[in-house]
Amino acid sequence: MKTSGANWRIVLVRPRNPLNIGAAARAMANFGFDDLVVVCPFDPVWREARSAVGAGHVLKAARMADHLPEAISDCHFVVGTTTGSRRNLDRDPVPLTELTAPALKVPSRTRAAVLFGSEKTGLLNDHLSYCHMLVRIPTTAGCPSMNLGQSVAVFCYELARAAGFSRAAATGRVHSSLPANIQALDHVLDRAARLLDLSGYFKPKGKQAQLLKLRRLVLDLGLSNHDVRVLGGILAQLEWKLKTDPSIGKGDRLGGED
């Protein structure tokens, strides 16, 4: 389904129960969504989930991915779902009702995704680092978690509701350059990481945490395809200079965060 011209994908990360996959597919069919990707499911027979009565077309078209980046490489806007209760998050998740406005701003001809984590652990911090926005479903404090299928249903309803008035909001919008997708941003991040390695920026014990912070920073910039091309060229030139210029010694290199 489209909201504001964007095609929305539902991504289930490491679901443990094929019945929950079926329930999620059924919820998608209820609200007109059909793009389902399952990342590294625990049960190999997830396509045969019995609870997906009437949603066979969603499961038949569903795809499996070995890793999250593979599932969202072509996506330009990624939403992560979380209760926020079990994670040391670097930002606060917003209520689901606040998703509508950002969803309407996603340009046409682009793809967006909503990520749902495992029934046991939810989305891990590494998964959340790929998200432009974290969203939670407001629930009571005594019972904050929802069944995976229920969560997908609530999100699909909210996105479908937004689609009812998205056409007027999107009319007349002109985009000189589409936002960069996750694959393009990862290329920039990989090049930036190599450059920072060459400069001596990373501390050995803190490198992974710093890379997650760097990904968050890049996502928050909202780079377009044109921006990525320009930034990639700048980073490539800097990397070449560090590798080939003998005048740049270790004493010139930067130190990372303490």
C-alpha positions as CSV (number, residue, x, y, z in Angstrom):
1,M,0.0,0.0,0.0
2,K,1.0,3.6,-0.6
3,T,0.9,6.5,1.8
4,S,2.0,9.8,0.3
5,G,3.2,7.9,-2.7
6,A,5.6,5.6,-0.7
7,N,5.4,1.9,-0.9
8,W,5.4,0.3,2.6
9,R,7.1,-3.0,3.4
10,I,6.6,-5.0,6.6
11,V,9.8,-6.6,7.9
12,L,9.7,-9.3,10.6
13,V,13.2,-9.7,12.1
14,R,13.9,-13.3,13.5
15,P,10.3,-14.3,14.3
16,R,10.2,-17.5,16.3
17,N,6.7,-18.8,15.6
18,P,5.2,-19.4,12.1
19,L,1.8,-18.8,13.5
20,N,2.8,-15.2,14.3
21,I,4.1,-14.8,10.8
22,G,0.7,-16.0,9.5
23,A,-1.2,-13.6,11.8
24,A,1.0,-10.7,10.6
25,A,0.3,-11.7,7.0
26,R,-3.4,-11.8,7.7
27,A,-3.3,-8.4,9.2
28,M,-1.4,-7.0,6.2
29,A,-4.1,-8.4,3.9
30,N,-6.8,-6.9,6.0
31,F,-5.5,-3.4,5.4
32,G,-4.2,-3.7,1.8
33,F,-0.5,-4.4,2.4
34,D,1.3,-7.1,0.5
35,D,5.1,-6.5,0.7
36,L,6.4,-8.9,3.5
37,V,10.0,-9.7,4.2
38,V,11.1,-12.1,6.9
39,V,14.6,-11.9,8.2
40,C,16.2,-15.1,9.5
41,P,13.1,-16.8,10.8
42,F,13.6,-19.6,13.3
43,D,11.1,-21.9,11.7
44,P,11.8,-23.0,8.1
45,V,8.1,-23.7,7.4
46,W,7.0,-20.2,8.1
47,R,5.2,-20.0,4.6
48,E,2.8,-22.7,5.8
49,A,1.6,-20.7,8.8
50,R,-2.0,-22.0,9.4
51,S,-3.4,-18.8,10.9
52,A,-3.1,-16.9,7.6
53,V,-6.5,-17.9,6.3
54,G,-7.4,-15.6,3.4
55,A,-3.8,-14.1,3.3
56,G,-2.2,-16.7,1.1
57,H,-1.2,-14.2,-1.5
58,V,0.9,-12.2,1.1
59,L,2.7,-15.3,2.2
60,K,3.2,-16.6,-1.3
61,A,4.9,-13.4,-2.3
62,A,6.9,-13.0,0.9
63,R,10.6,-13.1,0.8
64,M,13.3,-14.3,3.2
65,A,16.5,-12.4,3.9
66,D,19.6,-13.6,5.8
67,H,20.3,-10.1,7.2
68,L,18.4,-6.9,7.9
69,P,20.5,-4.7,5.5
70,E,19.4,-7.1,2.7
71,A,15.8,-6.7,3.6
72,I,15.8,-2.8,3.6
73,S,18.6,-2.0,1.1
74,D,16.2,-0.3,-1.3
75,C,14.2,1.5,1.5
76,H,14.5,5.3,1.9
77,F,12.6,5.6,5.2
78,V,12.7,3.0,8.0
79,V,10.6,2.8,11.1
80,G,11.5,0.7,14.1
81,T,9.0,-0.6,16.6
82,T,9.8,-0.9,20.3
83,T,8.3,-0.6,23.7
84,G,11.5,1.2,24.8
85,S,11.4,-0.8,28.1
86,R,14.3,-3.2,27.4
87,R,16.7,-1.2,25.4
88,N,19.2,1.5,26.2
89,L,18.0,3.7,23.4
90,D,19.8,6.8,22.1
91,R,16.4,8.5,21.5
92,D,12.9,8.2,22.7
93,P,10.3,6.3,20.7
94,V,7.3,8.4,19.7
95,P,3.6,7.2,19.9
96,L,2.2,5.6,16.8
97,T,-0.2,8.5,16.3
98,E,2.9,10.7,15.5
99,L,3.9,8.5,12.6
100,T,1.3,10.0,10.2
101,A,3.0,13.3,9.6
102,P,6.5,11.8,8.8
103,A,4.9,9.1,6.7
104,L,3.2,11.8,4.5
105,K,6.5,13.5,3.9
106,V,8.1,10.4,2.3
107,P,8.4,11.2,-1.4
108,S,6.6,9.4,-4.1
109,R,8.4,6.6,-6.0
110,T,10.2,5.6,-2.8
111,R,9.9,2.6,-0.5
112,A,9.5,2.7,3.3
113,A,9.6,-0.1,5.9
114,V,8.4,-0.9,9.3
115,L,10.5,-3.3,11.4
116,F,9.2,-5.7,14.0
117,G,11.5,-7.7,16.2
118,S,11.5,-11.2,17.6
119,E,8.8,-12.1,20.1
120,K,11.5,-12.8,22.7
121,T,13.9,-9.9,22.3
122,G,12.3,-7.3,20.1
123,L,14.6,-5.3,17.8
124,L,18.2,-5.2,19.0
125,N,20.2,-1.9,19.1
126,D,22.0,-2.9,15.9
127,H,18.6,-3.2,14.1
128,L,17.4,0.1,15.6
129,S,20.5,1.9,14.3
130,Y,19.1,1.5,10.8
131,C,15.8,3.3,11.7
132,H,15.1,6.9,10.9
133,M,12.3,6.9,13.5
134,L,11.4,4.7,16.5
135,V,7.7,4.2,17.2
136,R,5.8,2.6,20.1
137,I,2.1,1.6,20.5
138,P,0.8,3.3,23.6
139,T,-0.2,0.5,26.1
140,T,-0.7,0.2,29.8
141,A,2.4,0.0,32.0
142,G,1.2,-3.3,33.4
143,C,1.2,-5.0,30.1
144,P,3.3,-3.1,27.6
145,S,4.0,-5.8,25.1
146,M,1.7,-6.9,22.3
147,N,1.5,-10.1,20.2
148,L,3.5,-9.7,16.9
149,G,0.4,-10.2,14.8
150,Q,-1.5,-7.6,16.8
151,S,1.3,-5.1,16.6
152,V,1.4,-5.5,12.8
153,A,-2.3,-5.0,12.6
154,V,-2.3,-1.8,14.6
155,F,0.5,-0.3,12.5
156,C,-1.1,-1.4,9.2
157,Y,-4.3,0.2,10.3
158,E,-2.6,3.5,11.1
159,L,-0.8,3.5,7.8
160,A,-4.0,2.7,5.9
161,R,-5.8,5.5,7.7
162,A,-3.0,7.9,6.7
163,A,-3.5,6.8,3.1
164,G,-7.0,8.2,3.1
165,F,-5.8,11.7,3.0
166,S,-2.3,11.3,1.6
167,R,-3.2,12.2,-2.0
168,A,-4.1,15.8,-1.2
169,A,-0.9,16.2,0.9
170,A,1.3,14.9,-1.9
171,T,-0.1,16.9,-4.8
172,G,2.2,19.4,-6.3
173,R,5.3,18.2,-4.5
174,V,8.5,18.3,-6.5
175,H,11.7,16.5,-5.6
176,S,14.8,17.3,-7.5
177,S,16.6,14.4,-5.9
178,L,15.1,11.4,-4.1
179,P,16.3,10.5,-0.6
180,A,19.1,8.0,-0.5
181,N,18.2,4.4,0.4
182,I,19.8,2.3,3.1
183,Q,22.1,0.6,0.6
184,A,23.5,3.9,-0.6
185,L,23.9,5.2,3.0
186,D,25.7,2.0,4.0
187,H,28.2,2.6,1.2
188,V,29.0,6.0,2.6
189,L,29.2,4.6,6.1
190,D,31.6,1.9,5.0
191,R,33.8,4.5,3.3
192,A,33.7,6.8,6.3
193,A,34.6,3.9,8.6
194,R,37.6,3.1,6.5
195,L,38.7,6.7,6.6
196,L,38.3,6.9,10.3
197,D,40.3,3.7,10.7
198,L,43.1,5.2,8.6
199,S,43.1,8.3,10.7
200,G,43.3,6.4,14.0
201,Y,40.0,7.7,15.2
202,F,38.5,4.5,16.6
203,K,39.3,3.1,20.1
204,P,39.6,-0.7,19.9
205,K,37.0,-1.4,22.5
206,G,34.5,1.3,21.4
207,K,34.5,0.9,17.6
208,Q,31.1,-0.9,17.3
209,A,29.3,1.6,19.5
210,Q,30.9,4.5,17.6
211,L,29.8,3.0,14.2
212,L,26.2,2.8,15.5
213,K,26.4,6.5,16.5
214,L,27.8,7.3,13.1
215,R,24.9,5.5,11.4
216,R,22.4,7.5,13.5
217,L,24.1,10.7,12.5
218,V,24.0,9.9,8.8
219,L,20.3,8.9,9.0
220,D,19.4,12.1,10.8
221,L,21.0,14.2,8.0
222,G,18.3,13.0,5.6
223,L,20.8,12.8,2.7
224,S,19.5,12.7,-0.9
225,N,21.0,10.6,-3.7
226,H,22.9,13.7,-4.9
227,D,24.2,14.4,-1.4
228,V,25.5,10.8,-1.2
229,R,27.3,11.1,-4.5
230,V,29.0,14.3,-3.4
231,L,29.9,13.0,0.1
232,G,31.1,9.8,-1.4
233,G,33.5,11.6,-3.7
234,I,34.8,13.8,-0.8
235,L,35.4,10.7,1.4
236,A,37.1,8.8,-1.5
237,Q,39.5,11.7,-2.1
238,L,40.3,11.9,1.6
239,E,40.9,8.2,1.8
240,W,43.2,8.3,-1.2
241,K,45.2,11.2,0.3
242,L,45.7,9.4,3.6
243,K,46.9,6.2,1.8
244,T,49.3,7.9,-0.6
245,D,50.6,11.0,1.0
246,P,53.8,10.2,3.0
247,S,53.7,13.6,4.7
248,I,50.7,12.5,6.7
249,G,52.2,10.6,9.7
250,K,50.8,9.1,12.8
251,G,51.3,12.3,14.6
252,D,48.8,14.0,12.4
253,R,46.0,11.4,13.0
254,L,43.0,12.1,15.1
255,G,42.1,10.4,18.3
256,G,38.7,8.9,18.9
257,E,36.2,9.5,21.8
258,D,37.4,8.6,25.2
